[in-house]
Amino acid sequence: MPSPRKPKSAAKKSVSIASGSNRLIVGISGASGIVYGLRLLEVLKGIGIETHLVMSKSAEVSLAYETTVKVAAVKALAHTTYSNTDIAAAISSGSFKTRGMIIAPCSIRSVSEIATGVTSSLMSRAADVVLKERRRLVLVVRESPLHTGHLRTLTQASEIGAIIAPPMPAFYAQPETLADLVDHTVGRVLDLFDVDAGLVRRWRSDDQ
Ligand SMILES: Cc1cc2nc3c(=O)[nH]c(=O)nc-3n(C[C@H](O)[C@H](O)[C@H](O)COP(=O)(O)O)c2cc1C
């Protein structure tokens, strides 16, 4: 008689609550406003959220045009960074649990890929995975003015579940510096994940 099969090691493991609630994927694409991505990484690091960063080549170009910050310094803000060509990275699979993804800033090129499911880069693949797993995807799309094709693309992305959150300044918060404007946008994006990093001066709240 063959001896009974040993239980697989996985069966011995205790059942755990789904992980990933403290993980966010951050994408930085080549739209103007790289500062939004940088500030987002900085804030998330400060409040202990595990960030998984993917940056496009064009983002590196605009980083050099818009700041004096080096790519290595951006990557150092993240918990883990991936090459945008590494389609086998953890964030390319739905089995890698996360709370969702923010692309800030998000170019028209990237939102177009996401809206159509083209996923030719890790960034658009990771965004597509977030949508298929019904997790939260927030796109800080920056372009102006917008033609009808852009507007249709944004509608398509919204219809498949993405949240379109352009970086629109809120003057009711009476910003005094560019940093105030950036913080308000970053804070409102984090609101969409129920993360309050204390950046938002809220309308009619007691602290005004
Ligand atoms: C300095 C700079 C600013 C740019 N600003 C924008 C922008 O605001 N919005 C946009 O959609 N594209 C912008 N572009 C063009 C994108 O970088 C370009 O379309 C690129 O192919 C986007 O690729 P990615 O989505 O892989 O980052 C800008 C390019 C440069 C160099």
The ligand as an SDF file (V2000), in Angstrom:
LIG
                    3D

 31 33  0  0  0  0  0  0  0  0999 V2000
    9.5230   68.9050  -20.8020 C   0  0  0  0  0  0  0  0  0  0  0  0
    8.4240   68.0720  -21.3780 C   0  0  0  0  0  0  0  0  0  0  0  0
    7.1310   68.3170  -20.9910 C   0  0  0  0  0  0  0  0  0  0  0  0
    6.0790   67.5490  -21.4970 C   0  0  0  0  0  0  0  0  0  0  0  0
    4.8200   67.8000  -21.0480 N   0  0  0  0  0  0  0  0  0  0  0  0
    3.8120   66.9760  -21.4250 C   0  0  0  0  0  0  0  0  0  0  0  0
    2.5300   67.1310  -20.8230 C   0  0  0  0  0  0  0  0  0  0  0  0
    2.2920   67.9840  -19.9880 O   0  0  0  0  0  0  0  0  0  0  0  0
    1.5620   66.2480  -21.1730 N   0  0  0  0  0  0  0  0  0  0  0  0
    1.7860   65.2320  -22.0770 C   0  0  0  0  0  0  0  0  0  0  0  0
    0.8490   64.4610  -22.3350 O   0  0  0  0  0  0  0  0  0  0  0  0
    3.0000   65.0750  -22.6720 N   0  0  0  0  0  0  0  0  0  0  0  0
    4.0180   65.9170  -22.3540 C   0  0  0  0  0  0  0  0  0  0  0  0
    5.2690   65.7470  -22.8980 N   0  0  0  0  0  0  0  0  0  0  0  0
    5.4410   64.7470  -23.9450 C   0  0  0  0  0  0  0  0  0  0  0  0
    5.6670   63.3410  -23.3840 C   0  0  0  0  0  0  0  0  0  0  0  0
    6.8590   63.2810  -22.6540 O   0  0  0  0  0  0  0  0  0  0  0  0
    5.7220   62.3770  -24.5570 C   0  0  0  0  0  0  0  0  0  0  0  0
    4.4360   62.2750  -25.1710 O   0  0  0  0  0  0  0  0  0  0  0  0
    6.1800   60.9930  -24.1650 C   0  0  0  0  0  0  0  0  0  0  0  0
    6.1370   60.1460  -25.2810 O   0  0  0  0  0  0  0  0  0  0  0  0
    5.3560   60.3920  -23.0370 C   0  0  0  0  0  0  0  0  0  0  0  0
    5.8050   59.0870  -22.7830 O   0  0  0  0  0  0  0  0  0  0  0  0
    5.4400   58.2920  -21.4320 P   0  0  0  0  0  0  0  0  0  0  0  0
    3.9590   58.3310  -21.3110 O   0  0  0  0  0  0  0  0  0  0  0  0
    5.9790   56.9210  -21.6600 O   0  0  0  0  0  0  0  0  0  0  0  0
    6.1260   58.9970  -20.3270 O   0  0  0  0  0  0  0  0  0  0  0  0
    6.3230   66.5300  -22.4370 C   0  0  0  0  0  0  0  0  0  0  0  0
    7.6520   66.3060  -22.8480 C   0  0  0  0  0  0  0  0  0  0  0  0
    8.6710   67.0610  -22.3220 C   0  0  0  0  0  0  0  0  0  0  0  0
   10.0860   66.7940  -22.7450 C   0  0  0  0  0  0  0  0  0  0  0  0
  1  2  1  0
  2  3  1  0
  2 30  2  0
  3  4  2  0
  4  5  1  0
  4 28  1  0
  5  6  2  0
  6  7  1  0
  6 13  1  0
  7  8  2  0
  7  9  1  0
  9 10  1  0
 10 11  2  0
 10 12  1  0
 12 13  2  0
 13 14  1  0
 14 15  1  0
 14 28  1  0
 15 16  1  0
 16 17  1  0
 16 18  1  0
 18 19  1  0
 18 20  1  0
 20 21  1  0
 20 22  1  0
 22 23  1  0
 23 24  1  0
 24 25  2  0
 24 26  1  0
 24 27  1  0
 28 29  2  0
 29 30  1  0
 30 31  1  0
M  END
$$$$
